[in-house]
């Protein structure tokens, strides 16, 4: 096994001269029994907006403190060691900015080895070690706890998790070996694989206690004091620690491999096989059922090095930075001070989309919301939906009864647009037809103030044309949601030529209050997401029209790692909607977009596709096959994939040249948040660079340097 003490880690420290160091402060605490506990507090000296992270310099300093404490333990000066964090945080894991700068697999290997070398000492001090999880603990923060002998958790800790798989790597400082041997294989699969792939779902303190990650939970009021008393009880033998899910021989013999097999099949059906990190985690978890801790750590070292050096980790970090940083500072957004206050919202329409808008606006803005439609029956149906959804939120414990009653009281319906008079934000959710949208805005403009903002949820029509006949087109803005409204995080905010800065600033401020990530786009056909999805759907339709079987087309794009195949996507958005989007794009760009008459034929049928038990499209129905006319020149998967790659590269280059968005990063942000483009691809542009599509189409790349791994 690896002798970590013989490895020179100075190279890691040298490349981290600008690291925000999390220091290890040690103080002795005499417990009621008379025992002395040395308490390490991790603190980076920053306020609560900058969690403590674990870079190389941080780890080496912690290593020195642990060596000193091991010597003191041997001398009998201390009887226990505990580690905790500054207020609200234990640690938020490795310093990702440093990990993403690693220049080679050799250095990546040392990064994993350093974590094991240092954190592993928490179980080898010669005296019991405790971790007092006093706040947020992610990645390496959780692994600090796992490497300790005992753990307590603050009941108010906002989240614990191992998000590494989401970022294209694995828990590489002990988590993949220690966790399943602490809480059992099925629970470990949920924490290490399932939760990260569900938008990084985290554990609450109570979850950690029930799973057995934490041995005790205490109130935040006296968390440290209670943890110290509990540790004293453990040291004195008065408290016996029982872990509810620790695996026994039967689980290792009968359940372990079965659970891994089920998880593997589930992953294949949900995300395909392109993403490497989930399957690498499965391999490590499978191996963790036997062997020594040293063997487990060595496996983690090698796997982590491979993944850090690969393309998917670098792409994931790029995507992570887009979502965590760029999305919070949208390119081109006007100064926040220009935003007007929104005190009442009007929604034109009472259908499903409009009702979803109403629920979102009333929950997030906590202001009166009024909906309208052509007749009272439609209004009443919309109000009924909103009321029912508020009731469901209450049933799930998301809101209490007082909040539910308050939200219901804030929502009203009307057939008289005069009731919109005091609205300062009006959004339409009517049929995707230019004349209809122009008319509803013209009607409501008679009643609202000159500064009330008129937002359109159009997915592909010209915002400029929608507002062209209004007296005040400067207060019209595109505000394009994605379905389902409550779940999808993206908002495309569309600036028409006449849209003024106050309107735009208010749109961005409103998006932030709605907890959506907004991207500014020019008033161009299809904006970003629909324009590019139209490319994908068009090429899929072209291949079928040529005679290619649907199963071949569905599989063709698998190497990209998209969450669903093209026909699964079309079936989700609706065949009529997809045909309409295609028509819109062909009308605007007839030389570049493909229109399929078969799409219109299929949109008139009931069930168009057959699906397996996982919802994946397996083929067209017999009725659909009879209805369409196809050629006799089928193409293979490689041809379809290359077509899609090249068409996307061309269209994105044109969009950037046309300044539809500020940069390639905004294209990727839109596709990640609005179309589920996989993190491990980094969005579209890094992927297109890596596969050579950018070079093939325009002789350059979108990124300089390209976003790819460092290799072996």
N, C-alpha and C positions, 0 to 999 in steps of 0.2 A: 504493500500500500504506500501511498504518497507520504513522504516525510516532509510536512509543510515547513518545518523549522529550518530546512536546508535550502529553501527557495529564497532567492534575492528579489524582494519586492520593491527595491528602491526605484526601479523604472516607473512603476505605477505612481509613486509619490512625486517623481520629477515631472510627470505630465499633468500634475494636478496643482500647480503652483497658484492657481486662482480659485481653488476650491473654497466654498463656504464651509469652513470646518465646524463640525459638531464636536464640541469638547466633552471630555469625560471628567466631571467633577466628583471627587470622592470625599465623603465625610463619614465618620464613625458615629453609630447610634447605639447607645446602651439600652438593651431591651429590659423589660420588667424582671426577667429571669436572671439578669446579670450578664447574659451573653452579649457580645459585641457584634453588630452587623455593619459591614461596610457598604454604604449606599452610593452607587454610581448614578449621577444624573446627567443625561445627555442634553446638551443645550448648545445651539448654534448662535446664540446671542441676538437673534432676530426676533421681531414681534410675531404675533400669531398668524400673520399672512405668509410667513416663510417657514414651513415645517422643517424639522431637523432631517437631514439626509446623511447617507453613509458612503462618503467617498473614500478613496484610498488613504488620504492623510488622516481622516477621521478614524478609520479602522486601525491604522498603525498606532495612533494615540491610545485608543481603547485597548489595544494589545499590550502596550506598556503598562497601563493601569492594571490589567488583569494579571500580568506577570508579577507586579508588585504585590497584589493582593494574594496571589498563590503563595508567595514567599512569606507573607504575614500569617497566612493560614497555617502554613507548616510550622511556623514559630509559635503558634498558639495565641497570637494576638487577636485574631478575629474568629468567630464561630460560624459566620455566614456572610454571603455577598448578595446584594440585591441591585437591580438595575431598573431605572425608571426614566422618565423624560421631563422636559420643561412643561409648563402648563399647557394642557390640551393636546399634547403630542408625545407619543413614545418615539416613533421615527417613521418617516414616509418612504423607507426603502433606500435602495442605492441611488446615488446621484446620477440620473439618467443622462445629463449633459456630458458627464465624464465617460460613462459607458459607451455612448454613441461616438465618442472621439477615439476609441481604441483602434490602433493602426494595424493590428495583425491578429491572427488566431493565437499566436504564442502569448501575446499580451492579454488577450481575452481569457485564455486558460488561467493566467496568473490572477486575474480579477476574481474568478470563481474560487481559486485556491486561497486567496487572501481572506475572503469571507469565511471559508471553512476553518482556516487556521485560527482566526481571531474568535469568531462566535463559538466555535467548538470548544474553546477554553472555558466557556461558562459551565460546562458539565465536567470539567477536569481541574477544579480549583482545590480539591482536597477538603472542602466544606460545602454544604448545600448552597445552591444558588437559586435566587428568586427573581422573577420579573414582575414588576408592578405596572401593568398596562394602564396608564393613566389617561390615555386619549387615543387619537388616531394612530393606527399601526398598520402599515402596508408593507408588503414584500419583505425586505430585510428586517423591518421592524417586527413583523410577526415571527421571523426566524430567530431574532434575538430571544423572543419568548420561548420558542420551541427548543432552543438549545439550552435553556435554563431548566433546572430540576422542577421548579414549582412556579405557578403563575396566578396572579390575581388580576381582576379587571374592574375598572371604574364603570359603574352602571350607566354613566352618561357618555361613555366613549362613542363617538359618532360612527365609527366603522373600523372593522378589521378585515383584511383580505390579502390574498396572494394574487395580484393581477398580472403576473408575468406572462402567462399564456396569451393574454389580450395584446401584449406588446411584442409578441414574436419570440419570447424566450421561455424559460422555465424557472421555478423557484430553485435557485442554484446555491443557496447557502444553508442547505439542510432540510428545507421544506418538503422536497419530494420524497425524502426518506423518513424523516421524523414524524410528519403529520399522519400518514396512514398507520404508522405503528403506535400512534397516540389515540386516534379517534376512529380507526377502522377504515377499510378501503372505500366503502360506499360514501361515507361522509367526506373522505379526502378527495374523492372524485368530484364531489359537488363543490368543494372549496377551491380546488386547484384548476379544474377544467370547466365545469358547468357555469359557475358564477362569473368568472372572467368573460365568458362568451355571451353572457346576458348583460351586456353593457357594463361590465365590471361591478356586478352586484356585490355588496359587502355584507359582512356579518354584523349584527348588533351585539352589544355586550352580553345580552341574555342568550343569544345564539351560541356565542363562544363558551359560555358556562355550560349550556345543555349538551354541547358536543363533547366537552371535556378538554377543550383547548385551554380554558381557564379553570382553575380548581376552586376559586371563590370569587364572589362579586360583592363589591361594597359601594355604598353611596358616595357621591363626589364630595359631600360635605366634610367627611373625615376619612377620605380614601387612603391617604398615606398612613395615618395613625392606625386605622383598622387593619391595613395590610401588614404593618409591622407587628401588631399584636398577634395576627394570624400566623405570621412566620415564626414568631416566638413559640406559639403553640405547637407548630409542626416540629420545631427543633427540640422541644421538650417532650415530644411524644404524646401530648394531650390531644392533638388533632391528627386523625388518620385520614390521609387523602385517598379517596376512592374515585376512580375514573370510569365513567359509565360505558364507554365505547371502546376501550382498549381491546384490540383483537386477540383472540385466543387461538389455540391449535385448530379448532374446528373451522373457524373463519378462514384461516390460512389454507387449509386443505380443501374446503368445499366451496367457499364463497368468492375467494379473492380473484381467481382467474375468470370465473363466470362474470363477475362485475366488470372486469376490464373488457371482456368480450362484448358485453351489452353496450358499454360506453363507446367502444370503437364503432360498432354498427350504427349507433345513434349519431355519432359525429359524422360518419360517412354520408348518412342520409340528410343531415341538416346543413353541413358546410362543405361537403365534398372532401377531397384529399389533398388539395393544394397547400393549405396552411400546415406548416411543419410543426410548430410548437405544441399544439394540442396532442399530436400523436407521439411526439418526443416525451411529453409529460406522462402519457399513458404507459410508455415503455418503462420509464423510471418507476412509476407507481407499481407496475407489475413486478418489477425486480425487487421492490422494497419489502416483499413478504418474507424474504429470507436474507441471510448474510449479515455482515457486521455493519456498524455505522460507518466505519472507515471505507468499506467497499461502496456503500451507498453514496458517500461524499465524493469518492473518486469518479463514480458514474456521472454524478451531477457536474463535476468539473468538465469532463469531456463533452457532454451534451451542451452545456452552457457555452463553451468555447465555440463549438460548431455553429450554434444559432447566432451568437453575437457577431461572428465573422460573416454570416450569410446576408443575402439580400433582404429577407423578410424583416429582420430586426431593424435595419436602417430605414426601411420603408415605413415600418410601424412607428418609429420615433418621429419621422417626418409627419405622419398622419396625426400622431398624438400632439405634436406641437401646433399643428393647424387647429385642432379642436380645442386645445387648452389655452392657446395664446392668440392666434390670428382671429378666431371666432369671437373673442372677447374685445378685440380692437379692430372692428371691420374697416377694411381699406376704403377710403373715399367718403366715410360717414362725416357729416358736418359736425361742428362743435355742439356738444350736448346742451350748452346754454341756450341754443336757439329753439329747443323743443318746447312746444306748447303743452299745457296741462290737459289731460283727458279726464273729464268729469262725468261724461255720459256717452255710451256707445249705441249707435243704431246699426242694425243688421238687416239688409234687404234680402228677404228670402227666409223661409222657415223649414226648408228641407233638411236632410241629414247633415250636409256640410255646414249650412247656416246654423243649425242647432249645436253642432260641435263648436263653432265659433263662439256662440253665445255662452256656452258652458266654460270655455277657456277664458274668455274675457271677464266674465263675472268672478271666476275663481281667482284669477291673477291680479286684476285691476281693482276688484272690490268696489265697482261703481255701477250705477244703474245701467241695464242693458235692455233695449227694446227691439223686438223683432217684428217684421211685417211681411205680408204676402198678399196674394190676389184675393183671397177670401178668408173668412173667419175659421172655416174648417181646417185649412192648412196651418193657420196661425196656432190654433188649439192643438193640433197634432205636434207641432214643433215645441210648444210649451210643455206638453205632456212628456215628450222625450227628455227635455232638459230636467224636468222635475224628477223623472225616474232615474236619470243618471246621478243626480244629486243624492237621491236615496241610496243608490248603489255605493257611492263614495262613503256614505255614513255607515252602511252595513259592513263595509270593509275596514272601518276604523280609520279611514283617511281624514275624515272631518267629524266633529261632534255634532250633537243635535242643535246647539245654538248656531253653529256655523251653517248647518244645512238650512235652518229656517231663515237666516240672514240672506243666504244666496238666493233662495226661492223668492224672497221679498224684493230682491233687486231686479228680477227678471219680469218683464211684462211683454204683452203682444198687442198689436194693433193692425187695423187695415187702413188707418188714416195717417198718411205720411206727415201731416201737421204735427203729430206727436214726436217727430224727429227735430222739432224746432230748436230745442236746447241741447242737441247732440253736438259734440265737437269732434267726434270720430264716427264716420259712417263707412261700413264695408259691405260690398255686395257679394252675394253668393248665388247668382242666378245662372240660367242656361248660358253655355259658352257660345254666345252669338253677339256679334258687334252691335247690331241694331238694338237688341234687347238691353244690353248693358248701357248703351248711350241713353236709351229712353228712361231707365230707372234712375240714373243719375240726374237727368234733366228734370224728372218729376220731383226728386228730393231737394234739388238745388233751390227750388222755390221757397222752401221752408227754413233751411239751415242758414247760419250766419255765413258771411263772406270768407271767414277764416276756418270754418269747419272743414276737416280733411275728408276727402272722398277716396277710399282705398278700394282697389279692385283685386279680386282673387283670380283674375284670369291666368290661365296656364300657358297661353300661346298668342293671344290677340295683342294688338298694339295698344299700349296704354295711352299713347298720344292720340290715337283715333278715338278711343273710348271717351276722352275728355275734350275732343276737338270742338264740340258744339256748346260747351258750357261757357258761362260768363266768366268763370274763374278757373281755367285749366291748370293754373299754377298750383292748386291745392289737390290735384289728382296724383296718386302714387300707386304703383303696383305693390301688392302685399300678398305674395303667392305662397300659400300653405301647401303642405303635402299630407296625403291621407295615410293613416288616420291622424287627425289634427292633434289629438292629445299626446300622441306618441312620437311622431316624426319631429326632429329637432330643428329642421331647416326652414328658414323663411327667405325667399328671394325678394328683395326690395328693389323695385324697378323704378328708375328715374327716367321720366319722359323729358323731352327737351324743355318743356315749360315748367316742370316741377321745381318749386323754389326750395331754398335751404331750410326754411322753417318747417315745411311739410316733411322734407326728408329727415330732418333731425327728430321730429316727432315720431315718425315711423320707426326709426332705430330705437328711440327711447321706449316706445310701446312694445317693440319686439323683445327688448331686454326684460321688461316687466312681465311679459308672457313667458319668459324663460326659454326663448328660442334663440338660435344662432342665426344672425342675419348676414347675408352677403349682398352687396350692392351690385346690380347689373344694369346695363344699358337697356333701352327699350328695343330689343332685337327679337325676332321671331323665336319662340320657344324658350327664350332667356337662356338658361344654362342646362338644367337637368333634362327637360323635355326635348331640347334640341339634340342632345347627345343620345338620349334613350331612343329617339326617333331613328337615329343612325343604326343602333343595334337592332331595333324591331324591323326596320326596313330591310336590312341585310338578311335577317331571319326569314322574312316574307319572300324575299327574292330567291333564296335557296329552295324554299318549298315550291314556289312557282316554277322553278327549273326542274322540279321532279325529285328533290331530295327528301327522304323520309323525315318526319318530325323528330323521331328519336335521335337521328344523326345531328340535326340542328341543335337540339337541346344539349347534347354532349359537347358540341364543338367549342363552346366558350368556357368549358370547365377549367382550362389552364389559367384563366384570369382569376378564378376563385369567387365569382359573383354568387350572391346568396340564392339566386334562382335563375333558371334558364330563360331564354327569350320568350317562349310561349307561356311559361308559367307567369312571367311578368305581365304579358299581354292579357292573360286571363284574369290577373289580379286587378289591373287598372280598368278592364272592361274592353271588349272587342270594338264596341262602337266608339268609345273614347280614343282608343289606339288608332282606329281608322281616321277619326277626326284630326288627331295630332299629325298623322302622316299627310293628310290632305293639306293641312295648314303649312307644313314645311315644304311640301312639293310646290304649293302655290307661290311661296316666297323664293324658293331655291330649286326650280325645276330641274336644273342640270346636276344637282348634287344629291337630292333625296329621291328615294324609290317609293312609288305608290303602287299598291297591289290591289287589283280589283277583287281578288279572293278575300282580302281583309273585310271588304264591305259585305260580301256574301256571307262570310262567317258571322259578322256582327248581327245578322238577322236571325241566326239560329238560337236555339235554347242552349243546350250543353255542347260546347265546341270540342273540348279535350277530355281525354281519359287521364285519371291520376291514380298513383299508387297510394298505399295507406299513409305515406308521409307527405302527401300533397304534391309530389313531383309529377310533372306531365310525362306520360308514357307514350301518348300518340293522340291523333285526332280521333273523334268518334266516327263510327261508320257513316252516320248522316253527314258529317262534315266532309269526309272524304268524297262522298258522292256529289256534294254540292259544288266543289271547286274544280277548276280545270288546271292541270299542271303539265309541264313539259316533260321531255324525255332525256334531259341532260343533267342528271344529278351531280352534285359536287361532294367532295369529301370534307371531313371535319377540319383538316389543316387549311383547306382553301377558304372555308367560311371564317375561321379564326383570323387568318391573315387579312381577309377583306375587312372584317370589323376593326382590327387593329389599325390598318392603314386609313380607313375612313374616319375613325376617331382622331387619329393624329392630324389628318388634314383639316378636319372641322375645328378642332381645338386651336390649331395654328391660325386659322382664319378668324376665329373668335377673339384671339389675343390681338391679332393685327387690327381688328375692327374695334378693339377696346370695349368689348362686351363686359369684361371684368378687368380689374387692375392687373392681375398676374395669374400665372398658371396655378399658384397656390389656391386661388379662389375657385378655380374649376374643380380642383381636387376636393376642396372643402365641401362644395355643393354635392359632388358625387358621393362622398363618404356619408354626409348627413342626410341627403335627400334621396339617394338611390341605393344605399347599403353597400357601396363599393368597399371591398375589404381593406381593413387596416394593413394587413400584411402585404398588400400591393402598393400601399401608399397613395391610393387614389389612381387616377388614370395616367397622369403624365409621367411619373417615375416608371410605371409599368411599361408604357409605350417607348420610353428611352431604353429600358433594359432589353426589350425584345427586338429592338432595331427598327421599329415602325417609324419613329421620328426621322431617323437617318434615311430610310427608304423614301419617305414622302417629301421631306424638305431639306434633307442634307445636313441636319444639325440635331441638337437635342433641346428639350425644354429646360433642362437643368444643367448647370455648369458649376461643379462637376456633377455627373449623374449620381442618382441616389441608389447606391448598391453596396453590397458587402465588401469586406476587405480580403476575402478569400483565405486560402491556407498560407 
